[in-house]
Amino acid sequence: SVVPHLPGRTPATVHVLRQPVSAYSEALRRLQIGLELSETAASPKTVLFSSSTPAEGKSVMVASLGRLLASNGKRVLLIDCDWRCPRLHQTFRCSNRVGLVSVLGEKDTALTDAIHHDSLSGVDIMPAGNWNPRQSHLISSDRMRHMLAALEPDYDFILLDTPPVLVAAEVLALSRLVNKVVFVVRWGHTRREAVM
């Protein structure tokens, strides 16, 4: 899908709620339909979003698509896996104290303790939490696989916001744990060599 740049001061994550039939919202809907049609047996549930370099718009796309889907009645969970530069807790103005790292690294943290609910759209958010570099292996661990499997029955879509692949090698391993990968490229910004 080609998602247009959204001019103006309204954040994209608010725009999709205020103008659900705009060109931007329709482009996100095409992305959703493309994902659903990519499998003949069943629609993919777990979708990883990444890019080659920072500042390509993947976090905004994840948050916007999540809100759009949730406002249309889908059960959606967004998981911030970008432990180097987490954004979803800022976008949805929720605490980042308990998050993905707590679920993966602490045995006494329940999934429900790490999930926040967005009252505007109905989307659920699991922030990244407070990571340190020694915990990066948890992103592609068996615990991550089991967590995703435990969450799948409760959601129609689980969207994972991950670091750029040229920044974080663990994204390549994490891609094996999901149904589909959306690779975001910012038109006229990212060098072709970086994308390749």
N, C-alpha and C positions, 0 to 999 in steps of 0.2 A: 504494500500500500504506500502511496505517496501522501504524506501528511503535511499540509501546508503550514507555513509560518503563521503565527497568530499575532497580528499587529494590535496595538492598543495597550491599555493599562490593565485590563482585566486578565488575571491569571488564567491560564488554560484550564486548570482544575476547577475554576469557578465558571468559566465560559461554557463548559459542557453541560452544566446544570441550568444555566440561564438561557442558553441557545442550543438545545439538543438537535436541531436540524440545520445547523450551520455547516459550512464546507469543512471546517475542522472536525466537528462531531461526526459528520458523514464519513470522513476519511478514517477515523478510528473505528467506525462501524464496519467499513470495508476490511480493515485489518482483522476484526473479530470474525467476520464471515470467512475470510481467507483461512484463518486458523481452523475454524470448524469444518471447512470443506477439504482441508489438507489430509484428513483421515476418513476413510470410507466406513470403518466399523463404528467408531465413536468419536465424539468431539474431544480434543485434547484438554485435559484439566490443568496440568501444570505447565506453565509457560515461562521460560527464562528470557529476560530482556538484557541485552548487553550491547556494547559498541566497541569500536577499536580504541578510541581515545576519550578523555573526559570532555565535557561540555558539548555533547551531541544531542542532548534532549531526552535520554532514555527515562530518567526519573520522572520528568514531567509527563512523558507518554504513559508510563505505568500508572501514575496517579490519575491522569485524565481518563484513561481507558477504564480503570477500576471504578471510578465514580460514575462514568457513563453506563457501564454494565449494571452496576448496583442500582442505579436510579431506574433502570428498566426491569427490575425485578430479579436479577441474577444474584446468587449468593457468591460474593467475591472476597478473597483474602489477598492482601498485598503483603509481601515479606521483603523487608529491606535487608539484602545480603551484602550490601556495599559497606563493609565495616570500615573501609578507609575514609569514605566521605558519605556518611549516611544523610539522607535528605527527607525521607518520608515522614519522620516525626516532626520536622519543621513544617512541611506542607500541611499536615493534618493537625498540627498544634497539640501533640500528645507527648507524654513523657517518654524519654529514651532510656530511663533507668533500668527497667526490666524489658528484655527483648529477646531476639533470636539467640544471642550468646548465652543468656540465662537458661533458656530451654535446652540448648545443646551442651552447655558446660556445667550446669548445676543440677544435681539429681532431685532437689526438692522444689524446683520451679514447675508449676503446672502450665500447660498450654494456655489456659484461660487467663492466667496472670499476665501473660505477655501480649495479649490481643486487645486492641482498642477499637471502639466502634465510632464511625463517623456519622453523626446524626443528620447531616445534610443529605447524604446519598444512601447510607446504609452499608457502605463498604467497611470491611474490617481491615485493620492494619496491625502488623507485627513489626515494630521498629527493630533496628539492628542491635541496640543495647551498647554497652560500653566494652568494646573489644580491645585486646592488645595483640601485637603481632604473633605471639606464641600460640594464639588460639585460631589462627587462620585455617588450620587443617580441619577444623570442625565443620566448615562449610560443605565439604564433600565427604563427610564421614558417614558411617552406618547410622548414627543417630539422626543425621539429617534425612537420610532415606526413610527411616522409620517414622520420623515426625511428619514428613510429607504424606506418607501412607496413612497415618492416623488422621490427618486433616482432610484428605480427599473426600470421604463420604459426606462431609458437612458443607462442601462448597461446589459450585459449578465451575469456578475458575480460581486458580491460585497463581498469582503473577509474582515472579521473583525479580526484584530490581538488583542487579549485580554490578560489580566494578567493570570497567573496560578491560577487555582481554589482554591488551598490551601493558596493562598496569598490574593485573592480578592473575597469576597462573591458575589459581584454584577454580576460576570460572570454567576452565576447560573440563576439569574433573566434575564440577557440579552439573554441567550440561548433560552428563550421562544419567542424572537422576530425574530428569524432567521429560515430558512428552514432546515439547517443541521449543525451539529457540527463535526469538525475534532479534535480528541484528540491526541496530539503528545506525544510520549513516546520515550525517548532517550535510545536505546538499551545498556545494560550493564552499565548504569549510574544511572537510577532512581530506587529507591527501590520499590519492588512489593507492599508493604503496602501503599506507597504514591499513586501509580497508582490506587489501589483498592479504 
